[in-house]
Amino acid sequence: MRNILVIDDEREVGTFFLHLLEGKGYHVKLGFSGKDFAKLIKEHSFHLALIDVKLPDTNGLDLLKQLKTALPSCKAIIMTGYSTVKTAVEAIKYGASDYIEKPFDDIDQLERLIEGLLDNGSISSKNDMYKLAETLGFVVGRNKEMNDLIKLAYKIAKKNVNVLIEGETGTGKEVLAHYIHNASMRYDQPFIGINCGAVSETLLESELFGHEKGAFTGAVKEKKGIFEIANRGTLFLDEIGESSLATQVKLLRVLETGEYIRVGGETIRRTNTRIIAASHVDLAQAVVEKTFREDLLYRLDVVKLTIPPLRERIEDLPLFLEYFLKKLNSNLSFSDDTILQMKQYHWPGNVRELFNVVKRAVTLAEGETTIITPNFLPKKLKTGTTSPSQKLFSIGKNTEDDIDDLEHYLHEWTSYILSLWKENKKVDLEQVLSLVKDLEKQIGRSFVMKTLKETVGNRKEAAERLNITIRKLRYLLKEKGADSKV
C-alpha cells in the first residue's frame, strides 16, 4: 500500500485528502505543522508528500529540504495560492515533483497527478520531456544548468502562468518558448510570436490589439490583433524590453484583466492568451533605468527561465554540430582539431552564430572533402585570432589566479578594445558588448578572491568589506546553489 503524507494547517484540506485518497486505497497520514511533519517522517516512510507552502511554525520549502534529506525517493507536491506561485517554482528547483494551486478546481487533474507520481509516471514523463525537446530542435545536452532548465520548463508548461525567458542574443529563447507551448495544455491552439523591437510603436499596438476600419491612415478595413487570434493559445513577445512605455501600459492592462480595445475602437474585448516574454537585456536593470515598468515585470516574471550562453555549455558543442549537420542534410563531419578550435572561441552570437558558421563550412566543403577541417572556419575562429576575453574567460576556478591575473587581464582587454576602436573594419558590436559583461564578471570575481584571501576565507567578513550580500558573493564565485537573480 502506498503511504501519503499531507501537511496543511487547514484541517478541511486534510480531511478532503483523507477521504479522496483513502477511498482509492492509499494510506494517509495528516499533519498540521512543521512539528507534526518532523514527528511523522521519523515514525513512517512515505511515497508521496503534499506540503502547504505556508504553515504556522515554518514554511513548505524548509520542510521540502528536510523531506529530501530524510526520504530522498519520496515524491513531493507543493500546495500554494496564486500569490505564492513563485515560491512553488522555487520548490521545484529544490526537488518538488510538482505544485498545485488552491482552491483545487479540477479534482480529476489532481487525481491524475497523484496517480502518475505514485505509478512511476515520472519516468515516462522524463522520456517525453527529452523526446519533445529533440523533436523541436532544442538541444539540451549534458550541461547541468540546461537539464535543470528543461525540467522546470516542462513542469511549468502545463500551468497557466506567464513565463519570462532571459538570455543573450542567439541562445534559443524562441525555441524554448515553442517547447513550453507544445508541452502545455494549449499545444493544439495557436502559437504566435512577435518581435517588439522590430516593429514601430504605432504598428506594434495595431499588431497586438487589432484596429477598426478608419482608425488611422491606411486602415482600410478592420483587422484582428494577435491577442484575438491567439486566444486560448500562446503569445510570444520577443524582446519585450524594446517596447515603449505606452505599449507597456496597455500590455499591463491585458495581463491584469484579460481585456483590451482595438485601436480606434470602443468595444472591450477579452482574451485568454498565455504570455511568454523574452529579453536579451536584464529587465530588472531596465526597471532601475526607468525604461521598463516594474508592475509589468512583476506580471511577466511569474516564472523566469534563463538560458546559459553557448560558452558556458561548450561541452555540448559536438551535439550542436551533429544536430546542425543533420538539419542541413549533410554527410560531412568535423575533425577533432576543428571542434577543439571551435571550443576555444567565445561565441558572442551563441547558437545562432554557431549555425551560421556550420552552414558556411558545409557550403565551402561540400564536394571537396568529407571532413571539415579548420581551413573551412571563418578567420575569427582560427588560432591566433582569439580575443583576450576569450583567452581569459576561463581564468581561475576560485583560485588565486584571479588575483594574480587581473592586472594582465585588464591590460589585454583594454588593448583589444582599443584595437577594435582604431580599426576601420567591420565590428561585431554584440561581441564587444559581451566582452564588457565578461570584464564585469572577471573584476567582480577578482575583488571577491582578493578579499577572501585577506579575510582567510571568511565569507561573511569578505561580503561586509565589499558591501554585498553572501548570496551575491557566492554568485560572483559561481558557487553551486547561488541565486542567479541577486
N, C-alpha and C positions, 0 to 999 in steps of 0.2 A: 504493500500500500504506500502511495506517495504522501509524504508529510509536507504540509504547507504552513508557514508562519505568517501571521497577519499582525502588523504593528500599526495601530492608529488610535489616537486619543478619543475619536468619536465612536462611541460604543455602538451606535446604529450601523456604522460602516463594518465593524467587526461582526455584528450579528448578520448583516447582509451576506458577507463572505462565508460565514459559518454555514448558513442554510444553502447557499449556492454550491459550495464546494463539497460539503459532506453529502449532499444529495447526488453528487457524481462519483462518490466512492473515495474521496480523498480524506485524509486525516488532518484536521485543522487545529492549530493552537493559536489563541488570541493573546495579544499583549497591548498595553495602552500607554507605555512609556519606555524610555531608554533603560530604566531599571528592570522592567519586565523582560525586555529584549535580552539583556545580559544574562538573566536567570534562565530563560528558555533555551538559548543556544548552548548553554553549559549542560543542560539536562537532556536535550534532544538533538537529533540530527535531522536536517531539513533538506528537501529537494528544491523548494522554491520559497522565497520570502517576498511578501508585499509590504513595503515600508512607506509610511507617510513622510513627506518632507518636513512638516512642522509638528513637533511634539513638545509637550510642556517642559521637559527637562533636557532636551537635546535636539539635534536635527537629523534628518534622514541620511545625509551624506556621511556623517560620523558613524552611524550605525552600519551603513553600507561598507565602509572601510573595515569595521570590526568583523562584519559577516565574511568578507572576502579573506580575512586573515584566519578566522576560526573554521570556516567551511568554504574553502576555495571553489568547490564544484557546485555549490548551491546557486541556482539562478536567482536573480533579483529583479523585481519590478518596483519602480518608484511611483508613488501616488502623489499627485500635485494639482493645484489650482492653476488657472491660466497665468496668474501673476508670478508664479514661480517656475514657469516652463524653462527659463534659462538655467535655474538650479537643477532641474531634471536632466537637462542636456549635459551639464557637468557630471551628473551621476553616471551617465552612460560612459563618459571618459574614465570614470573610476571603476567600471566593471559591471554596471547595471545592464541587464539584458534589454530592458525597455522601460518606458514610463507610460502612465495612463493619467488622463485629466479627470478631475471631479467637476461636476457630478458625472456618474457613469451612464451616459446616454445610450450607448449601444452595447447592451449586455451580451449579445451574440458575438460581437467582435472581441469583447473582454474574455469570453469563454474560449474562443479560438486561440487567443494569445496565450492564455494559461496552458491549454492543452498542447499547443505547439511546443512550448518550452519544456513541458514535462515529458513529451514524447520524443525528445531529442530532435525536434524540428529545426533547432538552430544549426544543425549540421547541413541539412538540405538548404536552409536559408543562406548559409555561408557560401555554398556552391552556387546558388542563384545569384548572390551578390557579385561574385567574381565573373560569372558567366555573362551577366548583363554588362559589366564593365568591358569585357573583351568584345562583346557584340558591338558596343558603341565606340570602340577605339579609345577607351580611357585606360591608358597603361598604368597599372598600379605598381607592379614590380615587387622588389623585396624591401624597399625602403620602409622603415617602421612608421615614420610620420605619415606616409601615403596610405599605408594599411589602416592606421588609426582613423585617417580621414574618410576612407571609403566605408568603413564600418559605421561611423557616425552618420555619414550621408545616407546610407541605406536605411538606417533605423529611423531617422527623422523624415525621410521621404514620404512615409505613409501618414505622417502627422500633418494637420492643416495649419502649419506655421510658416511664416516668412523666413527666408534664408538670405544671408549676406555672404557672398564669396569674395574674398580678397586674395590678391596675388599679383605678382609682376606681370607686365605685358607678355603675352605669348605662353603663359603657363597652362592654359586649357580651361579657363573659367566657364566658357560656354559649353564645352563638352561635359563638364561636371554638372552644369545646370540641366542639360539634356538627360544625364544619368538620373538625377533626382526626380525629374518629371516622369521618366519611364519606370522608375521604381515606386512611384506613388500610386494612389488610387485614381489619379486623374490621367493615367497613361493613355487612355483611349480618347482623350479630349485634346483640343489644340495646344501646341507649344509655339509661342510666338516670341521672337526676340527683336529688340530694337536697341541700337547704339545711341545713347543720349548725347554723346559728344559729336556725333556725325550729322546731327540734324539741327537746324536753326530753332530758336526758342518758339517762334510762331508756328512753324511746321510741326515741331515736336508735340505741342499741345493738340493740334489737329489730329496727328497720328494716334495719340493716346486716347483722346476722348471723342474724336469724330467732330464733324461740323454740319451745320444746317446749310441748305441752299442759300446763297447770297450773304453768308456770314462775313466774307471778305472777298476782295478782288480775285477772280479765278475760281471761286466756289460755285460752279455752275449747277451742281447737284449735291444732295445730301450725301454724307459719307459716314460709314460706321467707323468707330475708333477701335484700337486694339483691345481696350478693356471690354468692349462689347463683343468683339469677335472671339476673344479668349475666355469668355465667360465659362466657368466650370473647368477651365484648363489652367495653363501656367503662362505667366508673362515674365520674360527675362529682360530686365532693364540693365543692359551692359553700360559700363562707365557712368553709373548713376551720379558720380561726383562731378560730372561735367554739366549736369542740368542746372538751369538758372534757379535762383531763389524763388522766383514767381512760380515756376513749374513745380518746385518742391512743395510749395504751399498747397497746390492742387492735388499732388500725389498724396500728401498727408491726409487730406480730406477723404480720399478714396480708401486709404488704409484704415482710417478710423471709423468710417461709416458705411463703406461699400457703395457710396453714392457719388455720382458725377453728373455734369451737364455738358452737352456738346457745345463746341464753340458757336456762338450766335444763337444758342437755343435757350429755352426756358424750362423744359421738362426735366425733372430729376429722374435719372436712370440708376439702376442698381446692377452691381456685378459681383460675382462670386469667383474672383480670379486669385490664384495663388501667385505671390510675388517672389521671384528670385532676383536679387540685385547683385551686381558685381562692380568692383572698382579696383584699379591698379594703384590708386592713392589711398593713404591711410585716412579714412573718413573721420576718425576721432580727431586727428590733427586738423582736418579741414573744418571741423566744428570750432576748434580753437581759433582758427584763422578767419572765422566768420564767413566761410564760403559754402558751408553746408549746415542745414538746420539740425539742431540737436534732437528735437522732438521727432523728426523724420528718421534720424539714425536709430533712435530708440525703437521705432516701429519696425524698421527693417532688420535690425540686429537682434532678432529673437534667437536665431542660431547663426553663429559665424563659423565659416569654414575657410581656412587659409591654405592655399596650395603652395607648397615649397617651390622655390626656383629650381631649375634643372641642375645648377651647380651643386645644390645641396642633396641631390639624389643621383649623382653622376654614376653611381654603381649600376644604375638601371639603363645606362646609355645603350648597351648591346641589345636590350629588349626593344627600345625605341627603333633602333636601326633595323631589327628584324621585322617589326611591325610596318615601318615605312616602306621597306623593300617589297613586302607583300602587297601593300596598298598600291604601289607603283607597278605591280605585276612584273617585277624584275627578278631574274635568276642570279644576279650578281651578289657578291658578298664582300664585306670589308675585311682587309687584312688586319692582323693583330697590331701592327705598327700604326695603321691608320686610326684604329679605335683608341690606342694609347694617346696618340696626338690629339684626338678629339676630346679626350677626357681632360687634357691639360688646358683646354680653352674655357673661358669664363661664361659663355653663352648668355649675354645680356638680353637677347631676344627669346631665350628659353626654347620650349618645344617647337614653337612656330619657326624660329630661326634654324633649328636643327633640321626640320623637314625641308626647308628651302635648300640647305646645304646638301642633304641627301639627294634631293631631286636634281640639283645641279651636277653632283658627282655621277649619278646614274646616267644623265643625259650625255655627259662627256665620255664616260667609259663604255657605254653601250656599243657593241660591235667591235670594240678594240681589245677587250680583256674580260675575264670572268671575275677578276679580283680588283676591288677598288683600293688603290694604293694612295699614299699621302700626296702624290702628284696631282690627284684629281680634287684635292681640297682647295678652298679659297686661300689666298695669301695670308689672310688674317689668322688662319688656323695653323699655319705651318710653324715649325720650330724656329724660335728666334723672334717671332712677332708677337709673342705673348706680352700683355701689358704688365706693369709692376703689380697691379692689383690682382691679376690672375696668379702671378707667382707667389704673392704674399698672402693670398686669401686663406690658405691652409696653414699659415704660420701659427704655431702654438696650439696645443691641446691642453689648455690650463697649465702651462709650464712657464718657466722663467723666460723662454724665448720671446714671449710677448713683450716683456720689459726690455730686453736687450735689443730687439729688432725695431722698436718703434721709431727711433731716430732715422734708421736706414729706410724704413718703410715710408716715412713722411718725405724724405728726400727723393726717393724713387717716384712716389706718387705725384709730387709736385712737378718733377721734371717731365714726367709723362704727360700730365695735363697741359703744361705749358707748351710742350712739343706739338700737341694737337691744336692748341690755340694759334700757334705760329704757322702751321702748315696751311697751304692754300688748296687743300684737298677736301674730299667728302668726309664729313664727320658723322659718326653714328651717335646722335645725341642721347638715345636711350642707354647706350653703353656708358657714356660719360656720367649720366645721372646715376647709373647703377654703381659706378666707381665711387661716387660721392657717398652713397649708402654704405659701401664697404669700408670707406675711410672712417665713417662714424662708428661702425661696429668695432673696427680694429682699435681706434683710440679709446673707446669705452672699455673694451676688454683689457687693454694695456694698463689703463689707470687702475682698474679693479685689481689686476695681478700685482701691480706695484704696491698698492695699499695693503693687500693681503700679506705681502712679504713683510711690510713694515709692522703689521699687527700680528705677525706669527700665525697667520691663518685664521684669526678671529673674525668671522664674517660679520658679526653684529657690530663690532667696533669699526670695521672697514666701511660698512654701509653708513654708519653715523658720520665718519670722516668725509665720505663722498656725498653726504646729504641725499642718499637714495634709500629705498626700502630693501630688505633682504631679498624679496622676490625679484626686484629689478637687478640686484647684484647677480642672482642665480641666472636670470635671463641673459645678462651680458656674458656670463661664463658658459651659456648654452647647456646648463645642467639639466638632467632629466627631471621632469616634473615642474620646471619653471613655467610660470604663467606668461604666455606669449603676448598677453594683452597689456602687461604693465608698461 
